[in-house]
Amino acid sequence: MIRWYLLALVGCLLTPLALLQAEDWPQFRGINGDGISLEKNLPSEWGAEVDGKQQNVAWKLEIAGKGWSSPSYSRGKVYLTTAAPKEGAEPDSNDLSLRALCIDAKSGKVVWDHEIFVQDGKTSPKIHNKNSHASPTPLVDSNRLFVHFGHQGTACLDLEGKVLWSTRELSYAPVHGNGCSPILVDGGLIFSCDGGKTPFVAALEADTGKVKWKFNRTGESGKKFAFCTPTVISVNGKQQIVSVGAGVVNSLDPATGESIWHVKHEGYSVIPKPIFGHGLVYISTSYDSAQVMAIRPDGTGDVTDTHVEWTLKKGAPHTPSLLLLGNDLYMVADKGVATCVNALTGETYWQERIGGNYSSSLLYADDKIYIQSEEGKALVLKPGTTFEKPIETGFNGERTLASYGAGDGALFIRTEKNLYRVQK
């Protein structure tokens, strides 16, 4: 697997997140947004009681409130968001303090914990029972932290926790709450706003928070909402933003938001983040009937009938993002079916029921694939075109919907109540 570490390292050197170290995990799904970490010597088991202590747990920190944002890591610090009860609020009022936290990665001590926005419980929309009011993952860029709360607002902080700017201009009516994490491309903070009506993709100026552009998404799906984090790719030397919404995949110019190409599909409530390799974009269309699609991104206009290389329905996930390792594409369906296919053809190598329910995206590190169940159980799988029974481990009984973070020789795992540092 050395070849893949080198390829990942090259990607790190090309990343638009300036000045970050190669082992950082500064955004959703890591430095390249693909779920691949360069970390080595990571544990295959953790959480079990051994001599009165939890195996391979360096520290455990209780997090106030509720949030399913995944941990980001950069230069010795872990960043999270949470939605905690507002001080003085009546019980069950849903008046919430939307907060950003910085945690020392070595000690597990909170460095700072600041309120960014206040949610008025009387006007806040209802959310899905698998969502939170703090679900998008923070993004770290050299000396800034970007936190996004979907329809509730977006803010930029310095790494000491001072708010540099905040905006609630891009308000929209969500369905089931927020979920899309932002990406940073050439000075633009880009995210989707796929609510119940008039869905759009937007870019804010990273330095000011002002709206840089908006792309109004059009699709034929009767249900307009989605939660998909965009992906930046490079095709023939030019960057594209790939954003999957209800009924359509859009490729946009990151400088202007203008459409490059689009592919129609029949899904909605799309969650998995696209990934890119072998000149193909891989997506899953989520609900009602998920379908994995491999798309050539070198066209213009409507390329639905010309640029879809292959599709796969059996085993396609509604929620967890895919993982591409070499020619092998891995996926886990929400109801506990793991699959490995040929990334070039869609041919299935193996498909196995692994049990449990899954929302967390896959992570690859140290020649292991880490899979996190909603019930807290983790599976550690050996990559390959022949299935080997995975190691079962984790914090059984602690609900877990967030994806892994990695860095500093450790995994960072968020459960419903706690954040853990797991290491040998």
DRENDO-1510 file (C-alpha; in Angstrom, 1 decimal, always signed):
<recs>
REC; n; res; u; v; w
REC; 1; MET; +0.0; +0.0; +0.0 .
REC; 2; ILE; +3.1; +2.3; -0.1 .
REC; 3; ARG; +2.1; +3.5; -3.6 .
REC; 4; TRP; -1.2; +4.8; -2.2 .
REC; 5; TYR; +0.4; +6.6; +0.6 .
REC; 6; LEU; +2.6; +8.4; -2.0 .
REC; 7; LEU; -0.4; +9.2; -4.2 .
REC; 8; ALA; -2.2; +10.6; -1.2 .
REC; 9; LEU; +0.8; +12.7; -0.2 .
REC; 10; VAL; +0.9; +14.2; -3.7 .
REC; 11; GLY; -2.7; +15.1; -3.3 .
REC; 12; CYS; -1.9; +16.8; +0.1 .
REC; 13; LEU; +0.7; +18.9; -1.6 .
REC; 14; LEU; -1.8; +20.1; -4.2 .
REC; 15; THR; -4.6; +20.8; -1.6 .
REC; 16; PRO; -6.1; +24.3; -1.6 .
REC; 17; LEU; -6.0; +24.3; +2.2 .
REC; 18; ALA; -2.8; +26.2; +2.5 .
REC; 19; LEU; +0.1; +25.4; +4.9 .
REC; 20; LEU; -1.5; +22.4; +6.5 .
REC; 21; GLN; +0.6; +19.4; +7.5 .
REC; 22; ALA; +0.3; +16.2; +5.5 .
REC; 23; GLU; -1.1; +14.3; +8.5 .
REC; 24; ASP; -3.8; +16.9; +9.2 .
REC; 25; TRP; -7.5; +16.1; +8.9 .
REC; 26; PRO; -8.9; +19.6; +8.4 .
REC; 27; GLN; -12.3; +19.0; +6.9 .
REC; 28; PHE; -15.0; +16.4; +6.3 .
REC; 29; ARG; -13.3; +13.2; +5.0 .
REC; 30; GLY; -9.8; +14.6; +5.4 .
REC; 31; ILE; -7.3; +16.7; +3.6 .
REC; 32; ASN; -8.4; +15.6; +0.2 .
REC; 33; GLY; -12.0; +14.9; +1.1 .
REC; 34; ASP; -11.7; +11.2; +0.1 .
REC; 35; GLY; -11.5; +9.4; +3.5 .
REC; 36; ILE; -7.8; +8.5; +3.1 .
REC; 37; SER; -5.4; +9.2; +5.9 .
REC; 38; LEU; -1.6; +8.9; +6.0 .
REC; 39; GLU; -1.6; +7.9; +9.6 .
REC; 40; LYS; +0.3; +4.6; +10.5 .
REC; 41; ASN; +0.5; +2.4; +13.6 .
REC; 42; LEU; -3.2; +2.8; +14.4 .
REC; 43; PRO; -5.1; +0.3; +16.6 .
REC; 44; SER; -7.4; -2.4; +15.3 .
REC; 45; GLU; -9.2; -2.7; +18.6 .
REC; 46; TRP; -10.4; -0.2; +21.3 .
REC; 47; GLY; -13.0; +0.4; +23.9 .
REC; 48; ALA; -13.0; -2.9; +25.8 .
REC; 49; GLU; -12.4; -2.8; +29.6 .
REC; 50; VAL; -8.9; -3.9; +30.4 .
REC; 51; ASP; -7.7; -3.6; +34.0 .
REC; 52; GLY; -10.3; -1.0; +34.7 .
REC; 53; LYS; -9.5; +1.2; +31.6 .
REC; 54; GLN; -10.8; +1.3; +28.1 .
REC; 55; GLN; -8.4; -0.4; +25.7 .
REC; 56; ASN; -6.4; +2.0; +23.5 .
REC; 57; VAL; -8.3; +5.1; +24.7 .
REC; 58; ALA; -5.9; +8.0; +25.4 .
REC; 59; TRP; -8.7; +10.3; +26.7 .
REC; 60; LYS; -12.5; +10.8; +26.7 .
REC; 61; LEU; -14.2; +14.2; +26.7 .
REC; 62; GLU; -17.9; +14.7; +27.3 .
REC; 63; ILE; -19.3; +17.2; +24.8 .
REC; 64; ALA; -22.3; +19.3; +26.0 .
REC; 65; GLY; -25.3; +19.5; +23.8 .
REC; 66; LYS; -25.8; +17.6; +20.6 .
REC; 67; GLY; -24.0; +17.6; +17.3 .
REC; 68; TRP; -23.1; +15.2; +14.6 .
REC; 69; SER; -20.3; +17.2; +13.0 .
REC; 70; SER; -17.3; +15.0; +12.5 .
REC; 71; PRO; -14.0; +16.0; +14.3 .
REC; 72; SER; -11.4; +18.0; +12.3 .
REC; 73; TYR; -7.8; +17.9; +13.3 .
REC; 74; SER; -5.0; +20.4; +12.5 .
REC; 75; ARG; -1.6; +21.0; +14.2 .
REC; 76; GLY; -2.4; +19.6; +17.6 .
REC; 77; LYS; -6.0; +20.8; +17.9 .
REC; 78; VAL; -9.3; +19.1; +17.3 .
REC; 79; TYR; -12.3; +21.2; +16.2 .
REC; 80; LEU; -16.0; +20.4; +16.7 .
REC; 81; THR; -19.4; +22.1; +16.7 .
REC; 82; THR; -22.3; +21.5; +19.0 .
REC; 83; ALA; -25.8; +22.7; +19.7 .
REC; 84; ALA; -26.2; +23.1; +23.5 .
REC; 85; PRO; -29.2; +24.4; +25.5 .
REC; 86; LYS; -29.1; +28.2; +25.7 .
REC; 87; GLU; -28.3; +29.4; +29.2 .
REC; 88; GLY; -31.5; +30.3; +31.0 .
REC; 89; ALA; -33.7; +28.7; +28.4 .
REC; 90; GLU; -36.8; +26.8; +29.5 .
REC; 91; PRO; -36.5; +23.0; +29.4 .
REC; 92; ASP; -37.5; +21.6; +26.0 .
REC; 93; SER; -37.7; +25.1; +24.5 .
REC; 94; ASN; -35.2; +24.2; +21.7 .
REC; 95; ASP; -33.5; +27.6; +22.3 .
REC; 96; LEU; -30.0; +26.5; +21.4 .
REC; 97; SER; -26.5; +28.0; +21.6 .
REC; 98; LEU; -24.7; +27.0; +18.4 .
REC; 99; ARG; -21.1; +26.6; +19.4 .
REC; 100; ALA; -17.6; +26.0; +18.1 .
REC; 101; LEU; -15.0; +24.1; +20.2 .
REC; 102; CYS; -11.2; +23.7; +20.1 .
REC; 103; ILE; -9.7; +20.8; +22.0 .
REC; 104; ASP; -6.1; +20.0; +22.7 .
REC; 105; ALA; -5.4; +16.8; +20.9 .
REC; 106; LYS; -2.8; +15.5; +23.3 .
REC; 107; SER; -4.6; +16.1; +26.6 .
REC; 108; GLY; -8.3; +16.2; +25.6 .
REC; 109; LYS; -8.7; +19.5; +27.4 .
REC; 110; VAL; -11.0; +22.2; +26.0 .
REC; 111; VAL; -8.9; +25.2; +24.8 .
REC; 112; TRP; -11.9; +27.3; +24.0 .
REC; 113; ASP; -15.7; +27.0; +23.5 .
REC; 114; HIS; -17.5; +29.9; +21.9 .
REC; 115; GLU; -21.1; +30.7; +21.0 .
REC; 116; ILE; -21.4; +31.5; +17.3 .
REC; 117; PHE; -25.2; +31.8; +16.8 .
REC; 118; VAL; -28.3; +31.5; +18.9 .
REC; 119; GLN; -31.2; +29.4; +17.6 .
REC; 120; ASP; -34.7; +30.6; +18.5 .
REC; 121; GLY; -36.7; +27.5; +19.4 .
REC; 122; LYS; -40.0; +29.2; +18.4 .
REC; 123; THR; -39.0; +29.6; +14.8 .
REC; 124; SER; -36.5; +26.8; +14.2 .
REC; 125; PRO; -37.6; +24.0; +11.8 .
REC; 126; LYS; -37.9; +20.5; +12.9 .
REC; 127; ILE; -35.1; +18.1; +12.2 .
REC; 128; HIS; -34.8; +14.4; +11.5 .
REC; 129; ASN; -34.1; +12.1; +14.5 .
REC; 130; LYS; -30.8; +11.2; +12.9 .
REC; 131; ASN; -29.8; +14.8; +12.5 .
REC; 132; SER; -28.6; +17.6; +14.8 .
REC; 133; HIS; -28.5; +21.4; +14.7 .
REC; 134; ALA; -24.7; +21.1; +14.4 .
REC; 135; SER; -24.1; +18.5; +11.7 .
REC; 136; PRO; -21.7; +20.1; +9.2 .
REC; 137; THR; -18.0; +19.5; +9.9 .
REC; 138; PRO; -15.7; +22.4; +10.7 .
REC; 139; LEU; -13.0; +23.4; +8.1 .
REC; 140; VAL; -9.5; +24.5; +9.1 .
REC; 141; ASP; -7.4; +26.6; +6.6 .
REC; 142; SER; -3.9; +27.7; +7.8 .
REC; 143; ASN; -4.9; +30.3; +10.3 .
REC; 144; ARG; -8.7; +30.2; +10.1 .
REC; 145; LEU; -11.6; +28.0; +11.1 .
REC; 146; PHE; -14.9; +28.0; +9.2 .
REC; 147; VAL; -18.0; +26.7; +10.9 .
REC; 148; HIS; -21.3; +26.2; +9.1 .
REC; 149; PHE; -24.7; +25.6; +10.6 .
REC; 150; GLY; -26.6; +25.3; +7.3 .
REC; 151; HIS; -29.7; +27.5; +7.3 .
REC; 152; GLN; -28.7; +28.9; +10.7 .
REC; 153; GLY; -25.6; +30.7; +9.4 .
REC; 154; THR; -21.9; +30.5; +8.6 .
REC; 155; ALA; -18.9; +32.0; +10.4 .
REC; 156; CYS; -15.1; +32.4; +10.1 .
REC; 157; LEU; -12.9; +32.4; +13.3 .
REC; 158; ASP; -9.3; +32.7; +13.9 .
REC; 159; LEU; -7.7; +29.8; +15.6 .
REC; 160; GLU; -7.9; +31.5; +19.0 .
REC; 161; GLY; -11.7; +31.5; +18.6 .
REC; 162; LYS; -12.3; +35.1; +17.7 .
REC; 163; VAL; -15.1; +35.6; +15.2 .
REC; 164; LEU; -13.7; +37.3; +12.1 .
REC; 165; TRP; -17.0; +37.4; +10.3 .
REC; 166; SER; -20.4; +35.8; +10.4 .
REC; 167; THR; -23.4; +35.7; +8.1 .
REC; 168; ARG; -27.0; +34.5; +8.1 .
REC; 169; GLU; -27.8; +35.9; +4.7 .
REC; 170; LEU; -28.2; +32.6; +2.9 .
REC; 171; SER; -31.4; +31.6; +4.7 .
REC; 172; TYR; -33.6; +28.8; +3.4 .
REC; 173; ALA; -36.2; +26.4; +4.6 .
REC; 174; PRO; -34.5; +23.0; +5.2 .
REC; 175; VAL; -36.2; +19.6; +5.3 .
REC; 176; HIS; -34.9; +17.5; +8.2 .
REC; 177; GLY; -32.3; +20.1; +9.2 .
REC; 178; ASN; -28.8; +20.8; +7.8 .
REC; 179; GLY; -26.0; +18.5; +6.9 .
REC; 180; CYS; -23.7; +19.7; +4.0 .
REC; 181; SER; -20.2; +20.6; +5.1 .
REC; 182; PRO; -18.4; +23.4; +3.3 .
REC; 183; ILE; -15.3; +23.1; +1.1 .
REC; 184; LEU; -12.7; +25.8; +0.3 .
REC; 185; VAL; -11.6; +26.4; -3.3 .
REC; 186; ASP; -9.6; +29.4; -4.5 .
REC; 187; GLY; -10.9; +31.8; -1.8 .
REC; 188; GLY; -14.5; +30.6; -2.0 .
REC; 189; LEU; -16.3; +28.7; +0.8 .
REC; 190; ILE; -18.7; +26.5; -1.1 .
REC; 191; PHE; -21.7; +24.6; +0.1 .
REC; 192; SER; -25.1; +23.4; -1.0 .
REC; 193; CYS; -28.4; +24.8; +0.3 .
REC; 194; ASP; -30.9; +22.2; -0.9 .
REC; 195; GLY; -34.0; +22.8; +1.1 .
REC; 196; GLY; -37.6; +22.0; +0.4 .
REC; 197; LYS; -37.9; +24.7; -2.4 .
REC; 198; THR; -35.6; +26.5; -4.8 .
REC; 199; PRO; -32.4; +24.6; -3.9 .
REC; 200; PHE; -29.1; +26.3; -4.7 .
REC; 201; VAL; -25.3; +26.0; -4.3 .
REC; 202; ALA; -23.4; +29.1; -3.0 .
REC; 203; ALA; -19.9; +30.4; -2.6 .
REC; 204; LEU; -19.0; +32.9; +0.1 .
REC; 205; GLU; -15.8; +35.0; -0.1 .
REC; 206; ALA; -13.6; +33.3; +2.5 .
REC; 207; ASP; -12.1; +36.7; +3.6 .
REC; 208; THR; -15.3; +38.6; +4.1 .
REC; 209; GLY; -18.3; +36.2; +4.2 .
REC; 210; LYS; -19.9; +38.1; +1.3 .
REC; 211; VAL; -21.8; +36.1; -1.3 .
REC; 212; LYS; -19.5; +35.4; -4.2 .
REC; 213; TRP; -22.0; +33.5; -6.4 .
REC; 214; LYS; -25.2; +31.4; -6.3 .
REC; 215; PHE; -26.2; +28.7; -8.6 .
REC; 216; ASN; -29.9; +27.9; -8.7 .
REC; 217; ARG; -30.3; +24.1; -9.0 .
REC; 218; THR; -33.0; +22.8; -11.3 .
REC; 219; GLY; -34.0; +19.2; -11.3 .
REC; 220; GLU; -37.1; +17.1; -12.1 .
REC; 221; SER; -37.3; +15.5; -8.6 .
REC; 222; GLY; -40.5; +16.1; -6.8 .
REC; 223; LYS; -38.6; +16.3; -3.5 .
REC; 224; LYS; -35.9; +19.0; -3.7 .
REC; 225; PHE; -33.9; +18.5; -0.5 .
REC; 226; ALA; -30.4; +17.0; -0.1 .
REC; 227; PHE; -27.4; +17.2; +2.2 .
REC; 228; CYS; -24.4; +16.4; +0.0 .
REC; 229; THR; -21.0; +18.0; +0.6 .
REC; 230; PRO; -19.5; +19.1; -2.7 .
REC; 231; THR; -16.2; +17.8; -4.1 .
REC; 232; VAL; -13.5; +19.7; -6.1 .
REC; 233; ILE; -11.9; +17.9; -9.0 .
REC; 234; SER; -9.5; +18.8; -11.8 .
REC; 235; VAL; -10.3; +17.9; -15.4 .
REC; 236; ASN; -7.8; +18.8; -18.2 .
REC; 237; GLY; -6.2; +21.3; -15.9 .
REC; 238; LYS; -9.4; +23.1; -14.9 .
REC; 239; GLN; -11.2; +22.8; -11.5 .
REC; 240; GLN; -14.8; +21.8; -11.2 .
REC; 241; ILE; -17.1; +21.7; -8.2 .
REC; 242; VAL; -19.3; +18.5; -8.2 .
REC; 243; SER; -22.4; +18.9; -6.2 .
REC; 244; VAL; -25.2; +16.3; -6.0 .
REC; 245; GLY; -28.7; +17.5; -5.4 .
REC; 246; ALA; -32.1; +15.9; -5.6 .
REC; 247; GLY; -32.6; +14.6; -9.1 .
REC; 248; VAL; -29.4; +16.0; -10.6 .
REC; 249; VAL; -25.6; +16.1; -10.3 .
REC; 250; ASN; -24.1; +19.5; -11.2 .
REC; 251; SER; -20.6; +20.4; -12.2 .
REC; 252; LEU; -19.9; +24.1; -11.6 .
REC; 253; ASP; -17.1; +26.5; -12.3 .
REC; 254; PRO; -15.7; +27.4; -8.8 .
REC; 255; ALA; -14.9; +31.0; -9.8 .
REC; 256; THR; -18.3; +31.9; -11.2 .
REC; 257; GLY; -20.8; +29.2; -10.2 .
REC; 258; GLU; -21.6; +28.7; -13.9 .
REC; 259; SER; -22.8; +25.2; -15.0 .
REC; 260; ILE; -20.3; +23.0; -16.8 .
REC; 261; TRP; -22.3; +19.7; -17.1 .
REC; 262; HIS; -25.1; +17.9; -15.3 .
REC; 263; VAL; -26.4; +14.4; -15.0 .
REC; 264; LYS; -30.0; +13.6; -14.1 .
REC; 265; HIS; -30.9; +10.9; -11.6 .
REC; 266; GLU; -33.9; +9.7; -9.6 .
REC; 267; GLY; -32.7; +10.2; -6.1 .
REC; 268; TYR; -33.3; +12.8; -3.4 .
REC; 269; SER; -32.1; +13.5; +0.2 .
REC; 270; VAL; -28.6; +12.8; -1.2 .
REC; 271; ILE; -25.9; +12.5; +1.5 .
REC; 272; PRO; -22.7; +10.7; +0.3 .
REC; 273; LYS; -19.9; +13.0; -0.8 .
REC; 274; PRO; -18.7; +12.4; -4.4 .
REC; 275; ILE; -15.2; +11.0; -4.9 .
REC; 276; PHE; -13.0; +11.2; -7.9 .
REC; 277; GLY; -10.4; +8.9; -9.5 .
REC; 278; HIS; -9.5; +7.2; -12.8 .
REC; 279; GLY; -11.1; +10.1; -14.6 .
REC; 280; LEU; -14.5; +9.2; -13.1 .
REC; 281; VAL; -16.8; +10.9; -10.5 .
REC; 282; TYR; -18.5; +8.3; -8.2 .
REC; 283; ILE; -21.7; +9.3; -6.5 .
REC; 284; SER; -24.6; +7.6; -4.8 .
REC; 285; THR; -28.1; +8.9; -5.3 .
REC; 286; SER; -29.5; +8.0; -1.8 .
REC; 287; TYR; -33.4; +7.8; -1.5 .
REC; 288; ASP; -35.6; +6.1; -2.3 .
REC; 289; SER; -33.7; +3.5; -4.3 .
REC; 290; ALA; -29.9; +4.3; -4.0 .
REC; 291; GLN; -27.8; +3.9; -7.1 .
REC; 292; VAL; -24.0; +4.3; -7.4 .
REC; 293; MET; -23.1; +6.1; -10.7 .
REC; 294; ALA; -19.6; +6.5; -12.3 .
REC; 295; ILE; -19.6; +9.6; -14.5 .
REC; 296; ARG; -17.0; +11.0; -16.9 .
REC; 297; PRO; -16.7; +14.7; -16.0 .
REC; 298; ASP; -15.3; +15.9; -19.4 .
REC; 299; GLY; -18.6; +16.9; -21.1 .
REC; 300; THR; -20.7; +20.0; -21.3 .
REC; 301; GLY; -24.4; +20.5; -20.8 .
REC; 302; ASP; -26.7; +17.5; -20.2 .
REC; 303; VAL; -24.5; +14.4; -20.4 .
REC; 304; THR; -27.0; +12.0; -18.8 .
REC; 305; ASP; -27.1; +9.8; -21.9 .
REC; 306; THR; -23.4; +10.0; -22.9 .
REC; 307; HIS; -21.1; +10.2; -19.8 .
REC; 308; VAL; -22.4; +7.6; -17.3 .
REC; 309; GLU; -19.9; +4.8; -17.5 .
REC; 310; TRP; -21.7; +2.3; -15.2 .
REC; 311; THR; -24.3; +2.1; -12.5 .
REC; 312; LEU; -24.9; -0.2; -9.5 .
REC; 313; LYS; -28.0; -0.6; -7.3 .
REC; 314; LYS; -27.4; -3.6; -5.1 .
REC; 315; GLY; -25.5; -2.5; -2.0 .
REC; 316; ALA; -25.6; +1.3; -2.8 .
REC; 317; PRO; -25.6; +3.5; +0.3 .
REC; 318; HIS; -28.1; +6.1; +1.3 .
REC; 319; THR; -25.8; +7.8; +3.8 .
REC; 320; PRO; -22.1; +6.6; +4.1 .
REC; 321; SER; -19.7; +8.0; +1.5 .
REC; 322; LEU; -17.7; +5.7; -0.8 .
REC; 323; LEU; -14.0; +4.9; -0.5 .
REC; 324; LEU; -11.7; +4.5; -3.6 .
REC; 325; LEU; -8.4; +2.5; -3.1 .
REC; 326; GLY; -6.6; +1.9; -6.4 .
REC; 327; ASN; -9.0; +0.1; -8.7 .
REC; 328; ASP; -11.2; -1.0; -5.9 .
REC; 329; LEU; -14.3; +0.9; -4.8 .
REC; 330; TYR; -15.7; +0.1; -1.3 .
REC; 331; MET; -19.2; +1.0; +0.1 .
REC; 332; VAL; -21.4; +0.1; +3.0 .
REC; 333; ALA; -25.2; +0.3; +2.7 .
REC; 334; ASP; -27.1; +1.8; +5.6 .
REC; 335; LYS; -28.6; -1.6; +6.6 .
REC; 336; GLY; -25.2; -3.3; +6.9 .
REC; 337; VAL; -24.1; -4.7; +3.6 .
REC; 338; ALA; -20.5; -4.1; +2.6 .
REC; 339; THR; -19.4; -4.3; -1.0 .
REC; 340; CYS; -16.2; -4.1; -3.1 .
REC; 341; VAL; -16.4; -3.4; -6.8 .
REC; 342; ASN; -14.1; -2.8; -9.7 .
REC; 343; ALA; -14.0; +1.0; -9.9 .
REC; 344; LEU; -13.5; +1.0; -13.7 .
REC; 345; THR; -16.3; -1.4; -14.6 .
REC; 346; GLY; -18.7; -1.7; -11.6 .
REC; 347; GLU; -18.1; -5.5; -11.5 .
REC; 348; THR; -18.7; -6.8; -7.9 .
REC; 349; TYR; -15.8; -8.6; -6.3 .
REC; 350; TRP; -17.6; -9.4; -3.1 .
REC; 351; GLN; -20.7; -8.4; -1.1 .
REC; 352; GLU; -21.2; -9.4; +2.5 .
REC; 353; ARG; -23.7; -8.7; +5.3 .
REC; 354; ILE; -21.8; -7.3; +8.2 .
REC; 355; GLY; -24.7; -6.4; +10.5 .
REC; 356; GLY; -25.7; -3.2; +12.2 .
REC; 357; ASN; -26.8; +0.2; +10.7 .
REC; 358; TYR; -24.4; +2.7; +9.2 .
REC; 359; SER; -24.3; +6.5; +8.6 .
REC; 360; SER; -20.6; +7.2; +9.1 .
REC; 361; SER; -18.3; +7.4; +6.1 .
REC; 362; LEU; -15.5; +4.9; +5.5 .
REC; 363; LEU; -11.9; +5.8; +6.4 .
REC; 364; TYR; -8.7; +4.2; +5.1 .
REC; 365; ALA; -5.4; +4.4; +7.1 .
REC; 366; ASP; -2.5; +2.1; +8.0 .
REC; 367; ASP; -3.7; -0.5; +5.4 .
REC; 368; LYS; -7.1; -0.8; +7.2 .
REC; 369; ILE; -10.6; +0.2; +6.4 .
REC; 370; TYR; -12.4; +1.6; +9.4 .
REC; 371; ILE; -16.2; +1.3; +9.4 .
REC; 372; GLN; -18.3; +2.8; +12.2 .
REC; 373; SER; -21.9; +1.6; +13.0 .
REC; 374; GLU; -24.7; +3.7; +14.4 .
REC; 375; GLU; -24.7; +1.5; +17.5 .
REC; 376; GLY; -21.1; +2.3; +18.4 .
REC; 377; LYS; -19.6; -0.9; +17.1 .
REC; 378; ALA; -16.6; -0.5; +14.7 .
REC; 379; LEU; -15.4; -2.9; +12.1 .
REC; 380; VAL; -11.8; -3.0; +10.9 .
REC; 381; LEU; -11.5; -4.5; +7.4 .
REC; 382; LYS; -8.5; -5.6; +5.4 .
REC; 383; PRO; -8.7; -4.1; +1.9 .
REC; 384; GLY; -8.7; -6.4; -1.0 .
REC; 385; THR; -10.8; -8.1; -3.7 .
REC; 386; THR; -11.3; -11.1; -1.4 .
REC; 387; PHE; -13.5; -10.6; +1.7 .
REC; 388; GLU; -11.8; -11.3; +5.0 .
REC; 389; LYS; -13.9; -11.3; +8.2 .
REC; 390; PRO; -13.4; -7.9; +9.9 .
REC; 391; ILE; -12.3; -7.3; +13.5 .
REC; 392; GLU; -15.2; -6.2; +15.6 .
REC; 393; THR; -14.4; -3.5; +18.2 .
REC; 394; GLY; -15.6; +0.0; +19.4 .
REC; 395; PHE; -17.8; +1.6; +21.9 .
REC; 396; ASN; -20.8; -0.7; +21.7 .
REC; 397; GLY; -24.0; +1.0; +23.0 .
REC; 398; GLU; -22.8; +4.6; +22.3 .
REC; 399; ARG; -24.8; +6.0; +19.4 .
REC; 400; THR; -22.5; +7.2; +16.6 .
REC; 401; LEU; -23.5; +9.0; +13.4 .
REC; 402; ALA; -20.4; +11.2; +12.9 .
REC; 403; SER; -17.5; +10.1; +10.7 .
REC; 404; TYR; -13.9; +9.5; +11.9 .
REC; 405; GLY; -11.2; +12.1; +12.2 .
REC; 406; ALA; -7.5; +11.1; +12.1 .
REC; 407; GLY; -4.2; +12.7; +12.9 .
REC; 408; ASP; -1.3; +12.7; +15.4 .
REC; 409; GLY; -1.1; +8.9; +15.4 .
REC; 410; ALA; -4.7; +8.6; +16.5 .
REC; 411; LEU; -8.4; +8.3; +15.5 .
REC; 412; PHE; -10.8; +10.8; +16.9 .
REC; 413; ILE; -14.3; +9.3; +17.3 .
REC; 414; ARG; -17.4; +11.3; +18.3 .
REC; 415; THR; -20.3; +9.5; +19.9 .
REC; 416; GLU; -23.6; +11.0; +21.0 .
REC; 417; LYS; -22.1; +12.3; +24.3 .
REC; 418; ASN; -18.3; +12.0; +24.0 .
REC; 419; LEU; -15.2; +12.6; +21.9 .
REC; 420; TYR; -12.5; +9.9; +22.1 .
REC; 421; ARG; -8.9; +9.8; +21.2 .
REC; 422; VAL; -8.0; +6.2; +20.2 .
REC; 423; GLN; -4.4; +5.2; +19.7 .
REC; 424; LYS; -2.1; +2.3; +20.5 .
</recs>
